[in-house]
């Protein structure tokens, strides 16, 4: 069980998070110019988020160092965001993951044929890999979270790697690659997208999903998390894929920032979305934390999240 100091560091409003970090240029386009989008997160903790003025990609400033992120995701992330303190994934996560994995497998069914090679980058507790294997695919995962990777190996008998450097998989190796709610956690999402694209066969598909920062009906505070060091909207997600030589596959439906991409031979495009950063700075500007707290606008999202957790923990489906 985490110490009282852990809870203070990660949950106490109006305080900063326990990291040092450093300023970085935009991982997508390389520009160092930015505008401030927010200075607090959904816990009303101090967290500065900026948008690149050239392409619009949102990032945390200062950015956690590689060592700080590695330690956080290996040891603290699941406890911090899913209250999974020990002993593997909680029941609420397993139920949600099973539902999502079944839907993802159904979407990708035309490609998930016997013998197809499948990589799930950020495979969590392994439910999608298990779905792919049940369809006769050769499935492998990458998951840095120790407890979740261990669960996937022991519960499902899956091959799950702790990480995957450039030399682990050959080029044009996989028929299907999926990565769901992973890119927003990475310091270098555009670079990782390029590495995944290189591992994809010419006729393969890459399913990628991230939270959409432009989602309506959600208070701006709800869209910023310490764990999400990058934030995407439809334009910047497609631009990240385009830099990797990928475009949306017209054979698959998309939902904003949940997309099935395919390789393209079309010429590269400028890594720019003029005016997007300024638009996001207006649209995503949160209420001052004290005013947000006094307004009570935080109450319904909190109740909604807790109701979902109770439902998935105690109701059989």
C-alpha positions in Angstrom: 0.0 0.0 0.0 1.4 3.4 -0.9 2.5 5.7 1.9 0.7 8.9 3.0 3.4 10.9 1.2 2.5 9.1 -2.1 -1.2 10.3 -1.7 -0.1 13.8 -0.9 2.2 13.9 -3.9 -0.4 12.6 -6.4 -3.8 13.6 -5.0 -3.5 16.8 -3.0 -5.1 19.7 -4.9 -3.2 23.0 -5.7 0.2 21.3 -5.3 2.7 20.1 -8.0 3.7 16.5 -8.9 6.9 15.0 -7.6 9.0 15.3 -10.7 11.7 17.7 -12.1 11.5 17.2 -15.9 12.9 19.5 -18.5 11.6 21.7 -21.4 11.4 19.9 -24.8 10.7 20.7 -28.4 7.7 19.3 -30.1 8.1 15.6 -30.8 6.0 15.9 -33.9 7.4 18.8 -35.8 10.4 19.9 -33.8 9.3 23.4 -33.1 10.1 25.0 -29.7 7.4 27.7 -30.0 4.2 27.1 -27.9 1.2 28.6 -26.2 0.0 27.7 -22.8 -3.3 25.7 -22.8 -3.7 24.8 -19.1 -1.9 25.1 -15.8 -3.8 22.5 -13.8 -5.3 19.0 -14.2 -8.4 17.1 -13.3 -7.2 16.8 -9.7 -6.8 20.6 -9.5 -3.0 20.0 -9.2 -0.4 22.2 -10.7 0.3 20.9 -14.2 1.3 23.1 -17.2 0.2 21.9 -20.7 1.3 23.7 -23.8 0.4 23.4 -27.5 3.0 23.7 -30.3 2.3 26.8 -32.4 3.3 25.1 -35.6 1.4 21.8 -35.5 -0.9 22.0 -32.4 0.4 18.9 -30.5 -0.2 19.4 -26.8 2.5 18.4 -24.3 3.4 18.7 -20.6 5.9 21.4 -19.8 8.3 20.6 -18.3 8.3 17.1 -19.8 9.2 14.3 -17.3 12.6 12.8 -18.0 12.8 9.3 -19.5 13.8 7.9 -16.1 11.0 9.6 -14.3 8.4 8.3 -16.7 9.9 4.8 -16.7 9.7 4.6 -12.9 6.2 6.1 -12.8 4.7 3.6 -15.3 6.5 0.6 -13.9 5.6 1.2 -10.2 3.0 3.9 -9.7 0.7 4.5 -12.7 -1.8 1.6 -12.1 -2.2 2.6 -8.5 -2.4 6.3 -9.4 -5.2 6.0 -12.0 -6.8 2.6 -11.5 -6.3 2.2 -7.7 -4.5 -1.2 -8.5 -2.1 -1.2 -5.6 -1.0 -4.8 -5.6 -1.9 -8.2 -6.9 -2.6 -7.4 -10.5 -5.5 -5.7 -12.4 -8.7 -4.9 -10.5 -11.9 -6.5 -11.6 -13.3 -3.2 -12.9 -10.3 -3.0 -15.3 -10.6 -6.6 -16.5 -14.3 -6.2 -17.3 -13.8 -3.0 -19.3 -10.7 -4.4 -21.0 -12.6 -7.5 -22.1 -15.4 -5.5 -23.6 -13.0 -3.2 -25.5 -10.9 -6.1 -26.7 -13.9 -8.0 -28.1 -15.0 -4.8 -30.0 -11.5 -4.2 -31.3 -11.1 -7.8 -32.5 -14.5 -7.6 -34.3 -13.5 -4.4 -36.0 -10.2 -5.9 -37.2 -11.7 -9.3 -38.0 -10.9 -9.2 -41.7 -7.2 -9.0 -40.8 -7.2 -11.3 -37.8 -7.0 -14.5 -39.8 -5.3 -17.7 -38.8 -1.5 -17.3 -39.0 -1.6 -13.5 -39.0 1.1 -11.8 -37.0 -0.3 -9.4 -34.4 1.5 -6.9 -32.1 -0.4 -5.1 -29.3 1.8 -2.2 -28.2 0.7 -1.4 -24.6 -1.1 -4.7 -24.1 -2.1 -4.2 -20.5 -3.6 -7.4 -19.0 -3.7 -9.1 -22.3 -7.4 -9.4 -23.3 -6.9 -8.3 -26.9 -4.0 -10.6 -27.4 -6.1 -13.4 -26.1 -8.9 -12.5 -28.6 -6.3 -12.5 -31.4 -4.8 -15.8 -30.4 -8.3 -17.4 -30.2 -8.7 -16.5 -33.9 -5.6 -18.4 -34.7 -3.2 -15.4 -34.9 0.4 -15.3 -33.7 0.1 -12.7 -31.0 2.7 -10.8 -29.0 2.5 -7.8 -26.6 4.6 -5.1 -25.2 3.7 -3.9 -21.7 6.0 -2.0 -19.3 3.6 -2.3 -16.3 5.0 -5.1 -14.3 1.9 -6.4 -12.6 -0.2 -6.3 -15.7 2.4 -7.9 -17.9 2.7 -10.7 -15.3 -1.0 -11.2 -15.2 -1.2 -11.5 -19.0 1.6 -14.1 -19.0 0.2 -16.2 -16.1 -3.6 -15.8 -16.8 -3.6 -16.1 -20.6 -0.2 -17.7 -21.2 0.8 -14.9 -23.6 4.2 -13.7 -24.7 4.5 -10.2 -23.4 7.7 -8.1 -23.5 8.6 -5.4 -21.0 9.8 -3.2 -23.9 10.7 -3.3 -27.6 13.7 -1.5 -28.9 14.3 -0.9 -32.6 16.0 -4.2 -33.1 13.4 -6.5 -31.5 11.1 -6.8 -34.5 12.1 -6.8 -38.2 10.6 -4.4 -40.7 7.4 -5.4 -42.5 6.8 -8.2 -40.0 3.2 -7.7 -38.6 -0.2 -8.0 -40.3 -1.9 -6.1 -37.5 -0.5 -3.7 -34.9 -2.7 -2.1 -32.3 -2.0 0.5 -29.7 -4.8 1.8 -27.6 -4.4 4.7 -25.2 -0.7 4.5 -25.2 0.7 7.3 -27.4 -0.5 10.0 -25.0 1.7 8.4 -22.3 4.9 8.6 -24.4 7.6 11.3 -24.5 8.2 10.5 -28.2 4.8 9.4 -29.7 5.7 10.5 -33.3 8.9 8.5 -33.2 7.2 5.4 -31.8 4.5 5.7 -34.5 7.3 5.6 -37.1 8.9 2.5 -35.5 5.5 0.7 -35.5 4.9 1.7 -39.1 8.2 0.2 -40.1 7.2 -3.1 -38.5 4.0 -3.2 -40.5 3.6 -5.2 -43.7 2.8 -3.2 -46.8 -0.8 -4.4 -46.7 -1.1 -4.4 -42.9 -3.1 -2.1 -40.7 -2.3 -0.2 -37.5 -5.2 0.4 -35.1 -4.4 3.4 -32.9 -6.5 5.2 -30.3 -5.9 8.1 -28.0 -8.2 10.3 -25.9 -9.6 13.2 -28.0 -8.7 16.4 -26.3 -11.4 18.2 -28.3 -14.2 15.9 -26.9 -17.2 18.0 -26.1 -19.3 17.7 -23.0 -16.4 17.3 -20.7 -15.0 20.0 -18.4 -11.5 21.1 -19.6 -10.0 20.1 -16.2 -11.1 16.5 -17.0 -8.9 16.4 -20.1 -5.5 16.9 -18.4 -3.7 14.1 -16.5 -0.2 13.8 -15.2 0.0 10.4 -16.9 -0.9 12.0 -20.3 2.3 13.8 -21.3 0.9 14.4 -24.8 -2.6 15.4 -25.9 -4.1 14.8 -29.4 -7.0 16.1 -31.5 -8.0 14.6 -34.8 -5.7 16.9 -36.8 -2.5 16.2 -34.8 -3.2 12.5 -34.6 -3.5 12.2 -38.3 -0.4 14.3 -38.8 1.5 12.0 -36.4 0.4 9.1 -38.5 1.2 10.9 -41.8 4.8 11.6 -40.6 5.1 7.8 -40.2 3.8 7.1 -43.8 0.2 6.2 -42.7 -3.2 7.4 -43.6 -6.7 6.5 -42.4 -7.9 3.2 -44.1 -11.2 3.9 -45.8 -12.3 0.3 -45.3 -12.7 0.9 -41.5 -14.9 3.4 -39.7 -13.2 6.0 -37.4 -14.3 7.8 -34.4 -12.2 11.0 -34.1 -9.0 9.8 -32.6 -9.7 6.1 -32.8 -8.5 5.2 -36.3 -7.3 2.2 -38.4 -4.3 3.4 -40.5 -2.7 1.9 -43.6 0.5 2.6 -45.3 0.7 5.1 -48.2 3.2 6.0 -50.9 1.9 9.5 -51.2 4.4 12.3 -50.8 5.0 13.7 -47.3 3.1 16.7 -46.1 4.1 19.8 -44.1 4.0 19.1 -40.4 1.9 22.1 -39.6 -1.7 23.0 -38.6 -1.7 26.9 -38.6 -3.9 28.4 -36.0 -4.7 25.1 -34.2 -2.7 25.9 -31.1 -4.4 29.2 -30.6 -7.8 27.6 -31.1 -7.0 24.9 -28.5 -5.8 27.5 -26.0 -9.2 29.1 -26.2 -11.4 25.9 -26.3 -9.5 24.0 -23.6 -8.7 26.8 -21.2 -9.9 25.6 -17.8 -11.7 27.6 -15.2 -9.3 28.8 -12.5 -9.0 25.8 -10.1 -10.5 27.6 -7.1 -13.5 28.7 -9.1 -13.9 25.3 -10.6 -13.9 23.8 -7.1 -16.5 26.3 -5.9 -18.7 25.8 -9.0 -19.4 22.1 -8.2 -18.8 21.3 -11.9 -16.4 18.5 -10.8 -19.0 16.6 -8.8 -20.9 15.0 -11.7 -17.8 13.6 -13.5 -16.6 12.2 -10.2 -19.9 10.5 -9.5 -20.0 9.2 -13.1 -16.5 7.6 -12.8 -17.3 6.1 -9.4 -20.7 4.7 -10.7 -18.9 3.0 -13.6 -16.3 1.5 -11.2 -19.1 0.2 -8.9 -21.0 -1.3 -11.9 -18.0 -3.0 -13.3 -16.9 -4.3 -9.9 -20.1 -5.8 -8.6 -22.4 -6.4 -11.6 -21.9 -9.5 -13.7 -22.0 -9.2 -17.5 
